[in-house]
Amino acid sequence: MPPEVKTLVRRRKRHQRAETLPGFHLNVTDVTHILATIARFRFATFEQVSRIDPRHARTVYDRMRSLYDHGYIERLGTVDGRIYRDINAPITYAVANPGWSLLRQEMAAHPLFQRRINWWIKNAKVRSGHVEHTLKIADMVLHFQTHAAAHSLAVYDHYDLLDFMPDVTAELRQPFKLAVQVDGKTLGVSPDRLLCAMAADRSRVNLTPEWDTGEHSMPIERKSFAAGTSIIRKIAAYTAAYNENLAAEQWGFKQWFVPFITSTKMRRDEMIAKQQAYLDGKGSRLFLFADRETFFGNDPYSEIWINGRGERQAIHRSELLNTVDANAR
């Protein structure tokens, strides 16, 4: 009796679209939960999208694969044959021009989707380090959002906040960038993200979190601000912005905090110490510090933070000191 013949099924490569396009009908959830999530963060993995999409994970995976096959989204590495991430890393998605056009059509009221952008060009120029940093920022935002419900909070993220900011800010080319004067020099600071945790009574806490990439790409301190970016340069800019009330004028933030999520506990402690040295040995409660392991291993609204004065601090309802400006849009 002849041996059993097994049919070999060749697995499609992760950066190869289907040769024959299957039938596919876009639905509202594909737009609002898949396309919008990827566009919102700039890059996203399947795992990150599935944390937001209410459908079963297998359904989300199949829909994302179809969106990729039909050209609405990219898998990084497909533009000009370049591979931006390690081959063993989770597949990273980026919005493509057809997906962006659809978002501008279906979600035109949202400030994020009112701009014209050529994503073919932007995706072709992106570098691996930027992708990794962006994905970590997405993880950070999702962690804040995941735990918000337990504190009866709703989290508004970055472009969502333009609806609460002055009209003149919404019209700026870089609405999230602050320009301040420090020691006679103009310093610009753009937070990795702007977040607002809002309670039912409209009281809120405003956050400008910073994801620390580590010493290899971001030193804590340099010899001078002119030598390049550093953590202390960011702290100097944020301190000046707070003292000059710039965040209130540009963003409508009456009270706000700058959480730093550091790479290690050792770097956290060094960052706190150098921040205190820069600020006349006292430090500031404007700044909050937590290492990555502590941040992701706990409720981010609990007492996991050490402020600039070395005190333990939580972000919860008792910290909701800011109310929505009556003149907000």
C-alpha positions as CSV (number, residue, x, y, z in Angstrom):
1,M,0.0,0.0,0.0
2,P,1.6,3.3,-1.0
3,P,2.5,5.7,1.8
4,E,0.1,8.5,2.6
5,V,0.8,11.6,0.6
6,K,0.6,14.9,2.6
7,T,-0.3,18.0,0.8
8,L,2.1,20.8,1.5
9,V,0.6,24.2,2.3
10,R,3.0,27.0,1.8
11,R,2.6,29.7,4.5
12,R,2.3,33.2,3.2
13,K,5.2,35.5,4.2
14,R,4.2,38.2,6.7
15,H,5.0,41.0,4.3
16,Q,3.3,39.5,1.3
17,R,-0.3,40.4,0.3
18,A,-2.7,37.8,-1.0
19,E,-2.3,37.2,-4.7
20,T,-6.0,36.7,-5.2
21,L,-8.1,39.2,-3.2
22,P,-11.0,37.6,-1.3
23,G,-14.3,39.3,-1.0
24,F,-14.3,41.9,1.6
25,H,-16.9,44.4,2.9
26,L,-15.8,47.2,5.3
27,N,-17.9,47.8,8.3
28,V,-18.1,50.6,10.8
29,T,-16.1,48.8,13.5
30,D,-13.2,48.2,11.0
31,V,-13.0,52.0,10.6
32,T,-13.5,53.2,14.2
33,H,-11.5,50.5,16.0
34,I,-8.9,49.2,13.6
35,L,-8.1,52.0,11.2
36,A,-8.6,54.8,13.7
37,T,-6.5,53.1,16.4
38,I,-3.6,52.6,14.0
39,A,-3.8,56.2,12.8
40,R,-4.2,57.5,16.4
41,F,-0.9,55.9,17.5
42,R,0.8,56.1,14.1
43,F,1.8,52.4,14.5
44,A,0.1,49.5,16.3
45,T,0.4,45.8,16.7
46,F,-2.5,43.3,16.5
47,E,-2.4,42.9,20.3
48,Q,-2.8,46.7,20.8
49,V,-5.7,47.0,18.4
50,S,-7.4,43.9,19.9
51,R,-7.3,45.6,23.4
52,I,-9.6,48.3,22.0
53,D,-11.7,46.4,19.4
54,P,-14.7,44.8,21.2
55,R,-14.8,41.8,18.8
56,H,-13.2,38.4,19.3
57,A,-9.5,38.4,18.8
58,R,-9.7,36.0,15.8
59,T,-12.2,38.2,14.1
60,V,-9.9,41.2,14.7
61,Y,-7.0,39.3,13.3
62,D,-8.9,38.3,10.1
63,R,-10.2,41.8,9.6
64,M,-6.7,43.3,9.9
65,R,-5.4,40.8,7.4
66,S,-8.1,41.7,5.0
67,L,-7.5,45.4,5.5
68,Y,-3.8,44.7,4.7
69,D,-4.6,42.6,1.6
70,H,-6.8,45.3,0.3
71,G,-4.2,48.0,0.8
72,Y,-5.9,50.0,3.6
73,I,-3.0,49.4,6.0
74,E,0.6,48.5,5.7
75,R,2.7,45.9,7.5
76,L,6.0,47.6,8.2
77,G,8.6,46.2,5.9
78,T,6.4,46.2,2.8
79,V,7.5,49.6,1.6
80,D,10.3,49.3,-0.9
81,G,11.2,45.9,0.7
82,R,12.6,47.4,3.9
83,I,12.3,45.6,7.2
84,Y,11.9,48.0,10.1
85,R,11.6,45.5,13.0
86,D,13.1,42.2,14.1
87,I,11.7,39.3,12.1
88,N,10.6,37.7,15.4
89,A,8.8,40.8,16.7
90,P,5.0,41.1,16.4
91,I,3.8,42.5,13.1
92,T,3.5,46.3,13.2
93,Y,0.8,48.0,11.2
94,A,0.7,51.5,9.7
95,V,-2.2,53.3,7.9
96,A,-1.9,53.6,4.1
97,N,-3.3,56.3,1.9
98,P,-6.6,54.5,1.1
99,G,-7.2,53.9,4.8
100,W,-6.5,57.5,5.6
101,S,-8.8,58.7,2.9
102,L,-11.5,56.5,4.4
103,L,-10.9,58.0,7.8
104,R,-11.1,61.5,6.5
105,Q,-14.4,60.6,4.9
106,E,-16.0,58.7,7.7
107,M,-14.6,60.5,10.8
108,A,-14.2,64.0,9.4
109,A,-15.3,65.6,12.6
110,H,-12.3,64.4,14.5
111,P,-9.4,66.9,14.4
112,L,-6.8,64.1,13.7
113,F,-8.4,63.1,10.4
114,Q,-8.8,66.6,8.9
115,R,-5.2,66.8,7.6
116,R,-3.9,65.7,4.2
117,I,-1.0,63.3,4.6
118,N,0.9,61.1,2.1
119,W,1.4,58.0,4.2
120,W,3.2,56.2,1.3
121,I,6.1,58.6,1.7
122,K,6.0,58.8,5.5
123,N,6.0,55.0,5.9
124,A,8.9,54.7,3.5
125,K,11.0,57.0,5.5
126,V,10.3,55.7,9.0
127,R,13.1,54.1,11.1
128,S,13.1,51.2,13.5
129,G,13.9,53.3,16.6
130,H,11.0,55.6,16.0
131,V,8.7,52.6,15.5
132,E,9.8,51.0,18.8
133,H,9.4,54.3,20.7
134,T,5.9,54.9,19.2
135,L,4.7,51.3,20.1
136,K,5.9,51.8,23.8
137,I,4.0,55.1,24.0
138,A,0.9,53.2,22.7
139,D,1.4,50.6,25.4
140,M,1.6,53.4,28.0
141,V,-1.6,55.1,26.9
142,L,-3.5,51.8,26.8
143,H,-2.3,51.1,30.3
144,F,-3.8,54.4,31.6
145,Q,-7.0,53.7,29.7
146,T,-7.4,50.1,30.9
147,H,-7.3,51.1,34.6
148,A,-9.4,54.3,34.2
149,A,-12.8,52.7,34.6
150,A,-11.9,51.4,38.1
151,H,-11.6,55.0,39.2
152,S,-14.7,56.2,37.2
153,L,-12.5,58.1,34.8
154,A,-12.6,58.6,31.1
155,V,-9.3,59.1,29.3
156,Y,-9.0,61.6,26.5
157,D,-5.9,61.1,24.4
158,H,-3.9,63.7,22.5
159,Y,-5.9,64.9,19.5
160,D,-9.1,64.2,21.5
161,L,-8.1,67.1,23.7
162,L,-8.2,69.7,21.0
163,D,-11.9,69.9,21.6
164,F,-11.2,71.2,25.1
165,M,-8.4,73.7,24.1
166,P,-8.7,77.3,22.9
167,D,-9.7,77.8,19.3
168,V,-6.3,79.4,18.4
169,T,-4.5,76.3,19.7
170,A,-6.5,73.9,17.4
171,E,-5.4,76.0,14.4
172,L,-1.7,75.8,15.2
173,R,0.6,73.5,13.0
174,Q,2.1,72.1,16.2
175,P,-0.6,72.5,18.9
176,F,1.2,70.2,21.4
177,K,4.5,72.0,21.3
178,L,5.4,74.6,23.9
179,A,8.1,77.2,23.3
180,V,9.8,78.7,26.4
181,Q,12.7,80.9,27.3
182,V,15.3,79.4,29.6
183,D,18.6,81.3,30.3
184,G,18.1,83.5,27.3
185,K,17.5,80.5,24.9
186,T,14.3,79.4,23.3
187,L,13.5,75.8,24.1
188,G,10.8,73.8,22.6
189,V,9.2,70.8,24.3
190,S,6.7,68.4,22.8
191,P,5.3,65.7,25.2
192,D,5.3,62.2,24.1
193,R,1.5,62.3,24.7
194,L,-1.1,64.5,26.2
195,L,-3.7,62.7,28.4
196,C,-6.7,63.9,30.4
197,A,-8.4,61.7,33.0
198,M,-11.8,63.1,33.5
199,A,-14.4,62.3,36.1
200,A,-18.2,62.4,35.7
201,D,-18.4,65.9,37.4
202,R,-16.0,67.1,34.7
203,S,-13.1,67.5,37.1
204,R,-9.9,66.2,35.6
205,V,-6.2,65.6,35.9
206,N,-4.0,66.5,33.0
207,L,-0.8,64.5,32.2
208,T,2.0,65.1,29.7
209,P,3.8,61.7,30.1
210,E,7.3,61.1,28.8
211,W,8.5,57.6,27.8
212,D,12.2,57.3,28.7
213,T,14.1,55.3,26.0
214,G,17.2,54.9,28.2
215,E,20.7,56.3,28.5
216,H,21.8,55.1,25.1
217,S,19.5,57.6,23.3
218,M,18.6,60.1,25.9
219,P,21.1,61.3,28.5
220,I,19.8,62.7,31.8
221,E,22.1,65.7,31.6
222,R,24.5,67.3,29.1
223,K,27.0,70.0,29.6
224,S,24.7,72.6,28.1
225,F,21.2,72.8,26.6
226,A,22.8,73.8,23.3
227,A,24.6,70.4,23.2
228,G,21.3,68.6,22.5
229,T,18.2,67.2,24.1
230,S,18.3,65.6,27.6
231,I,16.0,64.8,30.5
232,I,17.1,68.0,32.4
233,R,16.5,70.1,29.3
234,K,12.9,68.7,29.2
235,I,12.6,69.4,33.0
236,A,13.9,73.0,32.5
237,A,11.4,73.6,29.7
238,Y,8.4,72.1,31.6
239,T,9.3,74.1,34.7
240,A,9.5,77.4,32.7
241,A,6.2,76.6,31.0
242,Y,4.6,75.9,34.4
243,N,6.0,79.1,35.9
244,E,4.9,81.2,32.9
245,N,1.4,79.6,32.8
246,L,1.9,78.6,29.2
247,A,0.2,75.2,29.5
248,A,-2.9,77.0,30.7
249,E,-2.8,79.5,27.9
250,Q,-2.1,77.0,25.1
251,W,-3.8,73.8,26.3
252,G,-6.2,75.0,29.0
253,F,-4.3,73.0,31.6
254,K,-4.7,74.8,35.0
255,Q,-3.1,71.9,36.9
256,W,-1.0,69.2,35.3
257,F,1.7,66.6,36.0
258,V,4.7,65.3,33.9
259,P,5.0,61.6,34.6
260,F,8.4,60.0,33.5
261,I,8.3,56.2,32.9
262,T,12.0,55.3,33.2
263,S,13.8,52.3,31.9
264,T,15.0,51.1,35.3
265,K,14.7,51.9,39.1
266,M,18.3,53.0,39.1
267,R,17.8,55.5,36.3
268,R,14.6,56.7,38.0
269,D,16.5,57.5,41.2
270,E,19.3,59.2,39.2
271,M,16.7,61.2,37.3
272,I,15.1,62.4,40.5
273,A,18.4,63.4,42.1
274,K,19.6,65.4,39.1
275,Q,16.2,67.1,38.8
276,Q,16.4,68.1,42.5
277,A,20.0,69.4,41.9
278,Y,18.8,71.5,38.9
279,L,15.9,72.9,40.9
280,D,17.9,74.3,43.8
281,G,18.1,71.0,45.7
282,K,14.3,70.8,46.3
283,G,12.7,69.3,43.3
284,S,9.2,69.8,42.1
285,R,5.9,68.0,42.5
286,L,5.2,68.8,38.9
287,F,7.2,65.8,38.0
288,L,6.4,62.1,38.7
289,F,8.7,59.2,38.2
290,A,8.1,55.4,38.0
291,D,10.2,52.7,36.3
292,R,8.6,50.5,33.5
293,E,8.3,47.4,35.6
294,T,6.5,49.2,38.4
295,F,4.3,51.1,36.0
296,F,3.1,48.1,34.0
297,G,2.8,45.9,37.0
298,N,0.4,48.1,38.9
299,D,-2.6,50.4,38.6
300,P,-1.0,53.6,37.2
301,Y,-3.5,55.7,39.2
302,S,-2.3,54.2,42.5
303,E,0.6,55.3,44.7
304,I,3.4,54.0,42.4
305,W,4.9,57.4,41.7
306,I,7.7,59.3,43.3
307,N,7.4,63.0,42.8
308,G,10.3,65.4,42.3
309,R,10.6,66.0,46.0
310,G,11.0,62.3,46.7
311,E,7.5,61.8,48.0
312,R,5.1,58.9,47.2
313,Q,2.2,60.1,45.1
314,A,-0.9,58.7,43.4
315,I,-3.0,59.9,40.5
316,H,-6.6,59.4,41.5
317,R,-9.8,61.3,42.3
318,S,-8.2,63.4,45.0
319,E,-5.7,64.7,42.4
320,L,-8.4,65.8,40.0
321,L,-7.7,69.5,40.7
322,N,-8.6,71.0,37.3
323,T,-12.0,71.7,35.9
324,V,-13.0,72.2,32.3
325,D,-12.7,75.9,31.3
326,A,-16.2,77.3,30.8
327,N,-14.9,78.8,27.5
328,A,-13.7,75.4,26.2
329,R,-15.0,74.5,22.7
